[in-house]
Amino acid sequence: MVTPGAKREAVAHAREQHGLSERRACSLVGVSRRVIRYEPTRPDDWALELQGTVYLIITILSLRLSLRCALSHSANSGGVGNSVAPGAS
């Protein structure tokens, strides 16, 4: 499968190197003119926002895991949360 970006490059090459019109180049490449003219509407900094969000999620999950391990260790070592009475086996 050829990506839209690769098709855009092929159309640009056909137009620049062979002097074809946009319509003819798109027809030869087999791509809609809409694909060639499409411009993303995302802001330029969307990747940074996504990276920050992923970092935040990873941090929260890491803290939850650390807390769960600490509570589990505390319960298994006879610390807080141990419901066994002293001297009972």
C-alpha positions, 0 to 999 in steps of 0.5 A, a space after each residue: 500500500 502506498 501512503 498519501 505522502 508518497 503519492 503527493 511526492 509522485 505527483 509533485 515529481 511528475 509536475 516538476 520534471 515532466 511539466 504535467 498539469 495537476 489533473 493529469 499527474 493525479 490521473 497517472 498516479 491514481 490519486 484524487 486531487 483532494 488527497 494532493 491538496 489536503 493540508 492537515 489542520 492540527 496545530 504544529 505543537 500537537 506532538 509536544 502536547 501528546 508527548 506531555 500527556 503520555 509522560 503524565 500517564 506513565 508517571 501516574 501509572 508508575 506511582 500507582 504501581 509503586 504504592 501498590 507494591 509498598 502496600 503489598 510489602 507492608 501487608 506481607 511483612 506484618 506491618 499495617 493492615 495485617 489482620 493476624 493477631 500476635 502469637 497466632 499461627 
